[in-house]
Amino acid sequence: MNEKRLEAFEKMLAAVQNEYDDILVKMENMKADGKVKTVTYQQMMSRKMTYQNMLSLYGIYGLVENEKGIE
């Protein structure tokens, strides 16, 4: 049971980190295109903050080795 939970956690953590990184790339591309005032960019900002908070919580509880990508 514990191994399955750990495996599930590791998958979830990887998914959160990948999604966060993907959001950062998309936001940088939109910024380069001058689209920072669009609704889509604002939605990306909201998603970025959500994932950033999740990664910060993982860090607070010592569940990640480093907080890569968190500003």
PDB file of N, H, CA, C and O in Angstrom:
ATOM      1  N   MET A   1       0.823  -1.202   0.000  1.00  0.00           N
ATOM      2  CA  MET A   1       0.000   0.000   0.000  1.00  0.00           C
ATOM      3  C   MET A   1       0.863   1.260   0.000  1.00  0.00           C
ATOM      4  O   MET A   1       0.606   2.177  -0.781  1.00  0.00           O
ATOM      5  N   ASN A   2       1.880   1.326   0.857  1.00  0.00           N
ATOM      6  H   ASN A   2       2.089   0.581   1.492  1.00  0.00           H
ATOM      7  CA  ASN A   2       2.730   2.506   0.934  1.00  0.00           C
ATOM      8  C   ASN A   2       3.498   2.728  -0.357  1.00  0.00           C
ATOM      9  O   ASN A   2       3.709   3.869  -0.767  1.00  0.00           O
ATOM     10  N   GLU A   3       3.921   1.640  -1.003  1.00  0.00           N
ATOM     11  H   GLU A   3       3.751   0.712  -0.670  1.00  0.00           H
ATOM     12  CA  GLU A   3       4.649   1.769  -2.260  1.00  0.00           C
ATOM     13  C   GLU A   3       3.752   2.350  -3.343  1.00  0.00           C
ATOM     14  O   GLU A   3       4.200   3.164  -4.150  1.00  0.00           O
ATOM     15  N   LYS A   4       2.493   1.937  -3.367  1.00  0.00           N
ATOM     16  H   LYS A   4       2.129   1.275  -2.712  1.00  0.00           H
ATOM     17  CA  LYS A   4       1.553   2.467  -4.353  1.00  0.00           C
ATOM     18  C   LYS A   4       1.293   3.951  -4.108  1.00  0.00           C
ATOM     19  O   LYS A   4       1.208   4.731  -5.057  1.00  0.00           O
ATOM     20  N   ARG A   5       1.169   4.337  -2.865  1.00  0.00           N
ATOM     21  H   ARG A   5       1.238   3.703  -2.095  1.00  0.00           H
ATOM     22  CA  ARG A   5       0.951   5.750  -2.535  1.00  0.00           C
ATOM     23  C   ARG A   5       2.158   6.580  -2.927  1.00  0.00           C
ATOM     24  O   ARG A   5       2.021   7.669  -3.483  1.00  0.00           O
ATOM     25  N   LEU A   6       3.356   6.055  -2.631  1.00  0.00           N
ATOM     26  H   LEU A   6       3.468   5.170  -2.179  1.00  0.00           H
ATOM     27  CA  LEU A   6       4.575   6.775  -2.982  1.00  0.00           C
ATOM     28  C   LEU A   6       4.683   6.918  -4.496  1.00  0.00           C
ATOM     29  O   LEU A   6       5.039   7.986  -4.996  1.00  0.00           O
ATOM     30  N   GLU A   7       4.381   5.857  -5.223  1.00  0.00           N
ATOM     31  H   GLU A   7       4.092   4.990  -4.817  1.00  0.00           H
ATOM     32  CA  GLU A   7       4.429   5.902  -6.681  1.00  0.00           C
ATOM     33  C   GLU A   7       3.418   6.913  -7.222  1.00  0.00           C
ATOM     34  O   GLU A   7       3.723   7.673  -8.140  1.00  0.00           O
ATOM     35  N   ALA A   8       2.230   6.916  -6.655  1.00  0.00           N
ATOM     36  H   ALA A   8       1.983   6.299  -5.909  1.00  0.00           H
ATOM     37  CA  ALA A   8       1.200   7.868  -7.079  1.00  0.00           C
ATOM     38  C   ALA A   8       1.641   9.299  -6.787  1.00  0.00           C
ATOM     39  O   ALA A   8       1.440  10.192  -7.610  1.00  0.00           O
ATOM     40  N   PHE A   9       2.240   9.520  -5.617  1.00  0.00           N
ATOM     41  H   PHE A   9       2.403   8.794  -4.948  1.00  0.00           H
ATOM     42  CA  PHE A   9       2.733  10.846  -5.270  1.00  0.00           C
ATOM     43  C   PHE A   9       3.806  11.292  -6.250  1.00  0.00           C
ATOM     44  O   PHE A   9       3.785  12.430  -6.718  1.00  0.00           O
ATOM     45  N   GLU A  10       4.742  10.407  -6.562  1.00  0.00           N
ATOM     46  H   GLU A  10       4.760   9.482  -6.182  1.00  0.00           H
ATOM     47  CA  GLU A  10       5.823  10.751  -7.484  1.00  0.00           C
ATOM     48  C   GLU A  10       5.264  11.117  -8.859  1.00  0.00           C
ATOM     49  O   GLU A  10       5.752  12.052  -9.494  1.00  0.00           O
ATOM     50  N   LYS A  11       4.257  10.399  -9.318  1.00  0.00           N
ATOM     51  H   LYS A  11       3.861   9.640  -8.803  1.00  0.00           H
ATOM     52  CA  LYS A  11       3.631  10.711 -10.605  1.00  0.00           C
ATOM     53  C   LYS A  11       2.949  12.071 -10.547  1.00  0.00           C
ATOM     54  O   LYS A  11       3.056  12.871 -11.476  1.00  0.00           O
ATOM     55  N   MET A  12       2.249  12.324  -9.447  1.00  0.00           N
ATOM     56  H   MET A  12       2.162  11.674  -8.692  1.00  0.00           H
ATOM     57  CA  MET A  12       1.556  13.596  -9.295  1.00  0.00           C
ATOM     58  C   MET A  12       2.561  14.750  -9.243  1.00  0.00           C
ATOM     59  O   MET A  12       2.362  15.776  -9.895  1.00  0.00           O
ATOM     60  N   LEU A  13       3.618  14.588  -8.483  1.00  0.00           N
ATOM     61  H   LEU A  13       3.779  13.755  -7.953  1.00  0.00           H
ATOM     62  CA  LEU A  13       4.639  15.622  -8.368  1.00  0.00           C
ATOM     63  C   LEU A  13       5.248  15.920  -9.732  1.00  0.00           C
ATOM     64  O   LEU A  13       5.418  17.084 -10.092  1.00  0.00           O
ATOM     65  N   ALA A  14       5.576  14.888 -10.488  1.00  0.00           N
ATOM     66  H   ALA A  14       5.438  13.941 -10.195  1.00  0.00           H
ATOM     67  CA  ALA A  14       6.149  15.078 -11.816  1.00  0.00           C
ATOM     68  C   ALA A  14       5.161  15.803 -12.720  1.00  0.00           C
ATOM     69  O   ALA A  14       5.556  16.676 -13.491  1.00  0.00           O
ATOM     70  N   ALA A  15       3.896  15.456 -12.636  1.00  0.00           N
ATOM     71  H   ALA A  15       3.575  14.746 -12.009  1.00  0.00           H
ATOM     72  CA  ALA A  15       2.871  16.112 -13.453  1.00  0.00           C
ATOM     73  C   ALA A  15       2.748  17.586 -13.089  1.00  0.00           C
ATOM     74  O   ALA A  15       2.631  18.434 -13.974  1.00  0.00           O
ATOM     75  N   VAL A  16       2.773  17.898 -11.804  1.00  0.00           N
ATOM     76  H   VAL A  16       2.868  17.210 -11.085  1.00  0.00           H
ATOM     77  CA  VAL A  16       2.671  19.286 -11.349  1.00  0.00           C
ATOM     78  C   VAL A  16       3.888  20.079 -11.823  1.00  0.00           C
ATOM     79  O   VAL A  16       3.747  21.197 -12.320  1.00  0.00           O
ATOM     80  N   GLN A  17       5.082  19.504 -11.670  1.00  0.00           N
ATOM     81  H   GLN A  17       5.197  18.596 -11.267  1.00  0.00           H
ATOM     82  CA  GLN A  17       6.295  20.193 -12.106  1.00  0.00           C
ATOM     83  C   GLN A  17       6.293  20.409 -13.618  1.00  0.00           C
ATOM     84  O   GLN A  17       6.665  21.483 -14.091  1.00  0.00           O
ATOM     85  N   ASN A  18       5.882  19.404 -14.369  1.00  0.00           N
ATOM     86  H   ASN A  18       5.579  18.532 -13.985  1.00  0.00           H
ATOM     87  CA  ASN A  18       5.839  19.532 -15.827  1.00  0.00           C
ATOM     88  C   ASN A  18       4.823  20.582 -16.261  1.00  0.00           C
ATOM     89  O   ASN A  18       5.097  21.385 -17.153  1.00  0.00           O
ATOM     90  N   GLU A  19       3.666  20.576 -15.639  1.00  0.00           N
ATOM     91  H   GLU A  19       3.444  19.923 -14.915  1.00  0.00           H
ATOM     92  CA  GLU A  19       2.635  21.556 -15.986  1.00  0.00           C
ATOM     93  C   GLU A  19       3.107  22.968 -15.653  1.00  0.00           C
ATOM     94  O   GLU A  19       2.878  23.898 -16.427  1.00  0.00           O
ATOM     95  N   TYR A  20       3.757  23.131 -14.516  1.00  0.00           N
ATOM     96  H   TYR A  20       3.942  22.376 -13.887  1.00  0.00           H
ATOM     97  CA  TYR A  20       4.276  24.436 -14.116  1.00  0.00           C
ATOM     98  C   TYR A  20       5.296  24.930 -15.142  1.00  0.00           C
ATOM     99  O   TYR A  20       5.244  26.081 -15.577  1.00  0.00           O
ATOM    100  N   ASP A  21       6.221  24.051 -15.525  1.00  0.00           N
ATOM    101  H   ASP A  21       6.263  23.116 -15.172  1.00  0.00           H
ATOM    102  CA  ASP A  21       7.225  24.421 -16.517  1.00  0.00           C
ATOM    103  C   ASP A  21       6.573  24.775 -17.858  1.00  0.00           C
ATOM    104  O   ASP A  21       6.991  25.725 -18.519  1.00  0.00           O
ATOM    105  N   ASP A  22       5.559  24.018 -18.253  1.00  0.00           N
ATOM    106  H   ASP A  22       5.220  23.246 -17.716  1.00  0.00           H
ATOM    107  CA  ASP A  22       4.849  24.266 -19.502  1.00  0.00           C
ATOM    108  C   ASP A  22       4.151  25.630 -19.468  1.00  0.00           C
ATOM    109  O   ASP A  22       4.170  26.373 -20.450  1.00  0.00           O
ATOM    110  N   ILE A  23       3.549  25.939 -18.350  1.00  0.00           N
ATOM    111  H   ILE A  23       3.534  25.335 -17.552  1.00  0.00           H
ATOM    112  CA  ILE A  23       2.880  27.236 -18.192  1.00  0.00           C
ATOM    113  C   ILE A  23       3.891  28.366 -18.329  1.00  0.00           C
ATOM    114  O   ILE A  23       3.615  29.366 -18.992  1.00  0.00           O
ATOM    115  N   LEU A  24       5.067  28.217 -17.705  1.00  0.00           N
ATOM    116  H   LEU A  24       5.291  27.404 -17.167  1.00  0.00           H
ATOM    117  CA  LEU A  24       6.092  29.259 -17.800  1.00  0.00           C
ATOM    118  C   LEU A  24       6.510  29.493 -19.247  1.00  0.00           C
ATOM    119  O   LEU A  24       6.674  30.637 -19.669  1.00  0.00           O
ATOM    120  N   VAL A  25       6.682  28.419 -20.006  1.00  0.00           N
ATOM    121  H   VAL A  25       6.548  27.489 -19.664  1.00  0.00           H
ATOM    122  CA  VAL A  25       7.074  28.542 -21.410  1.00  0.00           C
ATOM    123  C   VAL A  25       5.982  29.257 -22.207  1.00  0.00           C
ATOM    124  O   VAL A  25       6.267  30.165 -22.987  1.00  0.00           O
ATOM    125  N   LYS A  26       4.740  28.844 -22.006  1.00  0.00           N
ATOM    126  H   LYS A  26       4.508  28.106 -21.372  1.00  0.00           H
ATOM    127  CA  LYS A  26       3.632  29.475 -22.723  1.00  0.00           C
ATOM    128  C   LYS A  26       3.526  30.954 -22.389  1.00  0.00           C
ATOM    129  O   LYS A  26       3.274  31.779 -23.267  1.00  0.00           O
ATOM    130  N   MET A  27       3.719  31.291 -21.111  1.00  0.00           N
ATOM    131  H   MET A  27       3.924  30.621 -20.397  1.00  0.00           H
ATOM    132  CA  MET A  27       3.638  32.693 -20.716  1.00  0.00           C
ATOM    133  C   MET A  27       4.770  33.508 -21.334  1.00  0.00           C
ATOM    134  O   MET A  27       4.555  34.644 -21.757  1.00  0.00           O
ATOM    135  N   GLU A  28       5.962  32.944 -21.388  1.00  0.00           N
ATOM    136  H   GLU A  28       6.137  32.021 -21.044  1.00  0.00           H
ATOM    137  CA  GLU A  28       7.092  33.645 -22.000  1.00  0.00           C
ATOM    138  C   GLU A  28       6.829  33.891 -23.481  1.00  0.00           C
ATOM    139  O   GLU A  28       7.132  34.965 -24.000  1.00  0.00           O
ATOM    140  N   ASN A  29       6.259  32.886 -24.163  1.00  0.00           N
ATOM    141  H   ASN A  29       6.012  32.014 -23.741  1.00  0.00           H
ATOM    142  CA  ASN A  29       5.935  33.042 -25.582  1.00  0.00           C
ATOM    143  C   ASN A  29       4.879  34.127 -25.784  1.00  0.00           C
ATOM    144  O   ASN A  29       4.991  34.941 -26.701  1.00  0.00           O
ATOM    145  N   MET A  30       3.874  34.139 -24.944  1.00  0.00           N
ATOM    146  H   MET A  30       3.784  33.478 -24.199  1.00  0.00           H
ATOM    147  CA  MET A  30       2.832  35.156 -25.051  1.00  0.00           C
ATOM    148  C   MET A  30       3.400  36.536 -24.748  1.00  0.00           C
ATOM    149  O   MET A  30       3.035  37.522 -25.390  1.00  0.00           O
ATOM    150  N   LYS A  31       4.290  36.599 -23.772  1.00  0.00           N
ATOM    151  H   LYS A  31       4.587  35.799 -23.251  1.00  0.00           H
ATOM    152  CA  LYS A  31       4.916  37.876 -23.424  1.00  0.00           C
ATOM    153  C   LYS A  31       5.740  38.400 -24.601  1.00  0.00           C
ATOM    154  O   LYS A  31       5.708  39.590 -24.913  1.00  0.00           O
ATOM    155  N   ALA A  32       6.477  37.494 -25.247  1.00  0.00           N
ATOM    156  H   ALA A  32       6.503  36.527 -24.993  1.00  0.00           H
ATOM    157  CA  ALA A  32       7.282  37.886 -26.407  1.00  0.00           C
ATOM    158  C   ALA A  32       6.406  38.383 -27.554  1.00  0.00           C
ATOM    159  O   ALA A  32       6.823  39.231 -28.343  1.00  0.00           O
ATOM    160  N   ASP A  33       5.197  37.850 -27.639  1.00  0.00           N
ATOM    161  H   ASP A  33       4.858  37.161 -26.998  1.00  0.00           H
ATOM    162  CA  ASP A  33       4.250  38.263 -28.688  1.00  0.00           C
ATOM    163  C   ASP A  33       3.428  39.483 -28.279  1.00  0.00           C
ATOM    164  O   ASP A  33       2.565  39.925 -29.037  1.00  0.00           O
ATOM    165  N   GLY A  34       3.682  40.030 -27.099  1.00  0.00           N
ATOM    166  H   GLY A  34       4.383  39.671 -26.483  1.00  0.00           H
ATOM    167  CA  GLY A  34       2.972  41.216 -26.634  1.00  0.00           C
ATOM    168  C   GLY A  34       1.535  40.952 -26.223  1.00  0.00           C
ATOM    169  O   GLY A  34       0.677  41.825 -26.346  1.00  0.00           O
ATOM    170  N   LYS A  35       1.273  39.743 -25.733  1.00  0.00           N
ATOM    171  H   LYS A  35       1.971  39.033 -25.633  1.00  0.00           H
ATOM    172  CA  LYS A  35      -0.096  39.365 -25.385  1.00  0.00           C
ATOM    173  C   LYS A  35      -0.323  39.270 -23.872  1.00  0.00           C
ATOM    174  O   LYS A  35      -1.098  38.433 -23.408  1.00  0.00           O
ATOM    175  N   VAL A  36       0.349  40.123 -23.117  1.00  0.00           N
ATOM    176  H   VAL A  36       0.978  40.803 -23.494  1.00  0.00           H
ATOM    177  CA  VAL A  36       0.235  40.049 -21.665  1.00  0.00           C
ATOM    178  C   VAL A  36      -1.081  40.601 -21.129  1.00  0.00           C
ATOM    179  O   VAL A  36      -1.414  40.371 -19.966  1.00  0.00           O
ATOM    180  N   LYS A  37      -1.820  41.309 -21.938  1.00  0.00           N
ATOM    181  H   LYS A  37      -1.549  41.496 -22.882  1.00  0.00           H
ATOM    182  CA  LYS A  37      -3.091  41.873 -21.472  1.00  0.00           C
ATOM    183  C   LYS A  37      -4.293  41.048 -21.919  1.00  0.00           C
ATOM    184  O   LYS A  37      -5.438  41.469 -21.756  1.00  0.00           O
ATOM    185  N   THR A  38      -4.027  39.870 -22.484  1.00  0.00           N
ATOM    186  H   THR A  38      -3.097  39.528 -22.617  1.00  0.00           H
ATOM    187  CA  THR A  38      -5.121  39.025 -22.949  1.00  0.00           C
ATOM    188  C   THR A  38      -5.704  38.209 -21.796  1.00  0.00           C
ATOM    189  O   THR A  38      -5.052  38.000 -20.774  1.00  0.00           O
ATOM    190  N   VAL A  39      -6.923  37.762 -21.979  1.00  0.00           N
ATOM    191  H   VAL A  39      -7.453  37.932 -22.810  1.00  0.00           H
ATOM    192  CA  VAL A  39      -7.576  36.915 -20.985  1.00  0.00           C
ATOM    193  C   VAL A  39      -6.814  35.610 -20.824  1.00  0.00           C
ATOM    194  O   VAL A  39      -6.660  35.107 -19.711  1.00  0.00           O
ATOM    195  N   THR A  40      -6.339  35.065 -21.933  1.00  0.00           N
ATOM    196  H   THR A  40      -6.465  35.473 -22.837  1.00  0.00           H
ATOM    197  CA  THR A  40      -5.596  33.806 -21.881  1.00  0.00           C
ATOM    198  C   THR A  40      -4.349  33.953 -21.030  1.00  0.00           C
ATOM    199  O   THR A  40      -4.038  33.070 -20.231  1.00  0.00           O
ATOM    200  N   TYR A  41      -3.628  35.056 -21.190  1.00  0.00           N
ATOM    201  H   TYR A  41      -3.880  35.774 -21.839  1.00  0.00           H
ATOM    202  CA  TYR A  41      -2.428  35.284 -20.378  1.00  0.00           C
ATOM    203  C   TYR A  41      -2.795  35.387 -18.900  1.00  0.00           C
ATOM    204  O   TYR A  41      -2.095  34.842 -18.046  1.00  0.00           O
ATOM    205  N   GLN A  42      -3.875  36.076 -18.600  1.00  0.00           N
ATOM    206  H   GLN A  42      -4.443  36.519 -19.294  1.00  0.00           H
ATOM    207  CA  GLN A  42      -4.301  36.217 -17.210  1.00  0.00           C
ATOM    208  C   GLN A  42      -4.700  34.861 -16.620  1.00  0.00           C
ATOM    209  O   GLN A  42      -4.440  34.589 -15.448  1.00  0.00           O
ATOM    210  N   GLN A  43      -5.326  34.020 -17.432  1.00  0.00           N
ATOM    211  H   GLN A  43      -5.537  34.241 -18.384  1.00  0.00           H
ATOM    212  CA  GLN A  43      -5.668  32.674 -16.976  1.00  0.00           C
ATOM    213  C   GLN A  43      -4.402  31.856 -16.714  1.00  0.00           C
ATOM    214  O   GLN A  43      -4.327  31.098 -15.747  1.00  0.00           O
ATOM    215  N   MET A  44      -3.417  32.021 -17.586  1.00  0.00           N
ATOM    216  H   MET A  44      -3.478  32.637 -18.371  1.00  0.00           H
ATOM    217  CA  MET A  44      -2.131  31.336 -17.383  1.00  0.00           C
ATOM    218  C   MET A  44      -1.476  31.802 -16.083  1.00  0.00           C
ATOM    219  O   MET A  44      -0.896  31.003 -15.348  1.00  0.00           O
ATOM    220  N   MET A  45      -1.576  33.088 -15.815  1.00  0.00           N
ATOM    221  H   MET A  45      -2.047  33.736 -16.412  1.00  0.00           H
ATOM    222  CA  MET A  45      -1.002  33.627 -14.576  1.00  0.00           C
ATOM    223  C   MET A  45      -1.674  32.989 -13.366  1.00  0.00           C
ATOM    224  O   MET A  45      -1.006  32.639 -12.394  1.00  0.00           O
ATOM    225  N   SER A  46      -2.972  32.841 -13.425  1.00  0.00           N
ATOM    226  H   SER A  46      -3.515  33.125 -14.215  1.00  0.00           H
ATOM    227  CA  SER A  46      -3.709  32.212 -12.332  1.00  0.00           C
ATOM    228  C   SER A  46      -3.279  30.758 -12.147  1.00  0.00           C
ATOM    229  O   SER A  46      -3.055  30.303 -11.025  1.00  0.00           O
ATOM    230  N   ARG A  47      -3.169  30.045 -13.251  1.00  0.00           N
ATOM    231  H   ARG A  47      -3.351  30.415 -14.162  1.00  0.00           H
ATOM    232  CA  ARG A  47      -2.728  28.646 -13.184  1.00  0.00           C
ATOM    233  C   ARG A  47      -1.297  28.553 -12.656  1.00  0.00           C
ATOM    234  O   ARG A  47      -0.979  27.664 -11.866  1.00  0.00           O
ATOM    235  N   LYS A  48      -0.434  29.477 -13.096  1.00  0.00           N
ATOM    236  H   LYS A  48      -0.692  30.199 -13.737  1.00  0.00           H
ATOM    237  CA  LYS A  48       0.945  29.495 -12.627  1.00  0.00           C
ATOM    238  C   LYS A  48       0.987  29.648 -11.110  1.00  0.00           C
ATOM    239  O   LYS A  48       1.731  28.944 -10.427  1.00  0.00           O
ATOM    240  N   MET A  49       0.189  30.565 -10.596  1.00  0.00           N
ATOM    241  H   MET A  49      -0.415  31.137 -11.152  1.00  0.00           H
ATOM    242  CA  MET A  49       0.179  30.801  -9.152  1.00  0.00           C
ATOM    243  C   MET A  49      -0.339  29.580  -8.396  1.00  0.00           C
ATOM    244  O   MET A  49       0.159  29.257  -7.317  1.00  0.00           O
ATOM    245  N   THR A  50      -1.334  28.907  -8.958  1.00  0.00           N
ATOM    246  H   THR A  50      -1.739  29.169  -9.834  1.00  0.00           H
ATOM    247  CA  THR A  50      -1.875  27.707  -8.320  1.00  0.00           C
ATOM    248  C   THR A  50      -0.804  26.628  -8.215  1.00  0.00           C
ATOM    249  O   THR A  50      -0.589  26.053  -7.148  1.00  0.00           O
ATOM    250  N   TYR A  51      -0.134  26.358  -9.339  1.00  0.00           N
ATOM    251  H   TYR A  51      -0.309  26.824 -10.206  1.00  0.00           H
ATOM    252  CA  TYR A  51       0.907  25.331  -9.338  1.00  0.00           C
ATOM    253  C   TYR A  51       2.110  25.755  -8.502  1.00  0.00           C
ATOM    254  O   TYR A  51       2.748  24.921  -7.861  1.00  0.00           O
ATOM    255  N   GLN A  52       2.414  27.029  -8.508  1.00  0.00           N
ATOM    256  H   GLN A  52       1.896  27.707  -9.029  1.00  0.00           H
ATOM    257  CA  GLN A  52       3.514  27.550  -7.698  1.00  0.00           C
ATOM    258  C   GLN A  52       3.233  27.317  -6.210  1.00  0.00           C
ATOM    259  O   GLN A  52       4.127  26.935  -5.455  1.00  0.00           O
ATOM    260  N   ASN A  53       1.989  27.549  -5.801  1.00  0.00           N
ATOM    261  H   ASN A  53       1.262  27.860  -6.414  1.00  0.00           H
ATOM    262  CA  ASN A  53       1.610  27.309  -4.411  1.00  0.00           C
ATOM    263  C   ASN A  53       1.711  25.828  -4.049  1.00  0.00           C
ATOM    264  O   ASN A  53       2.159  25.476  -2.958  1.00  0.00           O
ATOM    265  N   MET A  54       1.291  24.969  -4.972  1.00  0.00           N
ATOM    266  H   MET A  54       0.927  25.254  -5.858  1.00  0.00           H
ATOM    267  CA  MET A  54       1.393  23.527  -4.723  1.00  0.00           C
ATOM    268  C   MET A  54       2.848  23.118  -4.536  1.00  0.00           C
ATOM    269  O   MET A  54       3.175  22.385  -3.603  1.00  0.00           O
ATOM    270  N   LEU A  55       3.715  23.588  -5.419  1.00  0.00           N
ATOM    271  H   LEU A  55       3.449  24.183  -6.177  1.00  0.00           H
ATOM    272  CA  LEU A  55       5.134  23.238  -5.320  1.00  0.00           C
ATOM    273  C   LEU A  55       5.758  23.814  -4.048  1.00  0.00           C
ATOM    274  O   LEU A  55       6.630  23.190  -3.443  1.00  0.00           O
ATOM    275  N   SER A  56       5.314  24.995  -3.650  1.00  0.00           N
ATOM    276  H   SER A  56       4.606  25.502  -4.141  1.00  0.00           H
ATOM    277  CA  SER A  56       5.822  25.590  -2.410  1.00  0.00           C
ATOM    278  C   SER A  56       5.418  24.750  -1.199  1.00  0.00           C
ATOM    279  O   SER A  56       6.210  24.561  -0.276  1.00  0.00           O
ATOM    280  N   LEU A  57       4.190  24.251  -1.206  1.00  0.00           N
ATOM    281  H   LEU A  57       3.546  24.405  -1.955  1.00  0.00           H
ATOM    282  CA  LEU A  57       3.752  23.385  -0.111  1.00  0.00           C
ATOM    283  C   LEU A  57       4.568  22.100  -0.056  1.00  0.00           C
ATOM    284  O   LEU A  57       4.955  21.643   1.019  1.00  0.00           O
ATOM    285  N   TYR A  58       4.826  21.524  -1.226  1.00  0.00           N
ATOM    286  H   TYR A  58       4.512  21.895  -2.100  1.00  0.00           H
ATOM    287  CA  TYR A  58       5.680  20.332  -1.257  1.00  0.00           C
ATOM    288  C   TYR A  58       7.037  20.641  -0.644  1.00  0.00           C
ATOM    289  O   TYR A  58       7.594  19.828   0.094  1.00  0.00           O
ATOM    290  N   GLY A  59       7.564  21.817  -0.953  1.00  0.00           N
ATOM    291  H   GLY A  59       7.112  22.478  -1.552  1.00  0.00           H
ATOM    292  CA  GLY A  59       8.858  22.219  -0.400  1.00  0.00           C
ATOM    293  C   GLY A  59       8.805  22.420   1.104  1.00  0.00           C
ATOM    294  O   GLY A  59       9.718  22.003   1.817  1.00  0.00           O
ATOM    295  N   ILE A  60       7.752  23.050   1.592  1.00  0.00           N
ATOM    296  H   ILE A  60       7.010  23.388   1.013  1.00  0.00           H
ATOM    297  CA  ILE A  60       7.610  23.291   3.033  1.00  0.00           C
ATOM    298  C   ILE A  60       7.611  21.981   3.813  1.00  0.00           C
ATOM    299  O   ILE A  60       8.183  21.897   4.900  1.00  0.00           O
ATOM    300  N   TYR A  61       6.976  20.975   3.259  1.00  0.00           N
ATOM    301  H   TYR A  61       6.511  21.043   2.376  1.00  0.00           H
ATOM    302  CA  TYR A  61       6.884  19.680   3.934  1.00  0.00           C
ATOM    303  C   TYR A  61       8.035  18.742   3.588  1.00  0.00           C
ATOM    304  O   TYR A  61       8.015  17.566   3.953  1.00  0.00           O
ATOM    305  N   GLY A  62       9.041  19.265   2.880  1.00  0.00           N
ATOM    306  H   GLY A  62       9.057  20.220   2.583  1.00  0.00           H
ATOM    307  CA  GLY A  62      10.218  18.470   2.574  1.00  0.00           C
ATOM    308  C   GLY A  62       9.962  17.342   1.584  1.00  0.00           C
ATOM    309  O   GLY A  62      10.651  16.322   1.605  1.00  0.00           O
ATOM    310  N   LEU A  63       8.975  17.526   0.722  1.00  0.00           N
ATOM    311  H   LEU A  63       8.416  18.355   0.705  1.00  0.00           H
ATOM    312  CA  LEU A  63       8.619  16.465  -0.224  1.00  0.00           C
ATOM    313  C   LEU A  63       9.315  16.619  -1.576  1.00  0.00           C
ATOM    314  O   LEU A  63       9.194  15.748  -2.437  1.00  0.00           O
ATOM    315  N   VAL A  64      10.031  17.704  -1.765  1.00  0.00           N
ATOM    316  H   VAL A  64      10.129  18.412  -1.066  1.00  0.00           H
ATOM    317  CA  VAL A  64      10.832  17.889  -2.971  1.00  0.00           C
ATOM    318  C   VAL A  64      12.233  18.256  -2.549  1.00  0.00           C
ATOM    319  O   VAL A  64      12.437  18.905  -1.523  1.00  0.00           O
ATOM    320  N   GLU A  65      13.206  17.835  -3.352  1.00  0.00           N
ATOM    321  H   GLU A  65      13.041  17.308  -4.186  1.00  0.00           H
ATOM    322  CA  GLU A  65      14.598  18.116  -3.013  1.00  0.00           C
ATOM    323  C   GLU A  65      14.969  19.565  -3.245  1.00  0.00           C
ATOM    324  O   GLU A  65      15.748  20.150  -2.492  1.00  0.00           O
ATOM    325  N   ASN A  66      14.391  20.150  -4.316  1.00  0.00           N
ATOM    326  H   ASN A  66      13.758  19.675  -4.928  1.00  0.00           H
ATOM    327  CA  ASN A  66      14.603  21.572  -4.547  1.00  0.00           C
ATOM    328  C   ASN A  66      13.337  22.158  -5.143  1.00  0.00           C
ATOM    329  O   ASN A  66      12.471  21.424  -5.618  1.00  0.00           O
ATOM    330  N   GLU A  67      13.230  23.440  -5.118  1.00  0.00           N
ATOM    331  H   GLU A  67      13.933  24.036  -4.732  1.00  0.00           H
ATOM    332  CA  GLU A  67      12.033  24.096  -5.618  1.00  0.00           C
ATOM    333  C   GLU A  67      12.323  24.684  -6.994  1.00  0.00           C
ATOM    334  O   GLU A  67      12.126  25.876  -7.232  1.00  0.00           O
ATOM    335  N   LYS A  68      12.796  23.819  -7.899  1.00  0.00           N
ATOM    336  H   LYS A  68      12.956  22.851  -7.706  1.00  0.00           H
ATOM    337  CA  LYS A  68      13.147  24.224  -9.262  1.00  0.00           C
ATOM    338  C   LYS A  68      12.000  24.968  -9.929  1.00  0.00           C
ATOM    339  O   LYS A  68      10.861  24.501  -9.936  1.00  0.00           O
ATOM    340  N   GLY A  69      12.307  26.102 -10.476  1.00  0.00           N
ATOM    341  H   GLY A  69      13.232  26.481 -10.470  1.00  0.00           H
ATOM    342  CA  GLY A  69      11.322  26.829 -11.245  1.00  0.00           C
ATOM    343  C   GLY A  69      10.404  27.718 -10.448  1.00  0.00           C
ATOM    344  O   GLY A  69       9.606  28.457 -11.025  1.00  0.00           O
ATOM    345  N   ILE A  70      10.496  27.666  -9.156  1.00  0.00           N
ATOM    346  H   ILE A  70      11.144  27.066  -8.688  1.00  0.00           H
ATOM    347  CA  ILE A  70       9.594  28.483  -8.347  1.00  0.00           C
ATOM    348  C   ILE A  70      10.257  29.826  -8.094  1.00  0.00           C
ATOM    349  O   ILE A  70      11.363  29.910  -7.559  1.00  0.00           O
ATOM    350  N   GLU A  71       9.555  30.865  -8.491  1.00  0.00           N
ATOM    351  H   GLU A  71       8.656  30.797  -8.925  1.00  0.00           H
ATOM    352  CA  GLU A  71      10.088  32.217  -8.343  1.00  0.00           C
ATOM    353  C   GLU A  71       9.716  32.801  -7.010  1.00  0.00           C
ATOM    354  O   GLU A  71      10.081  33.938  -6.710  1.00  0.00           O
TER     355      GLU A  71
END
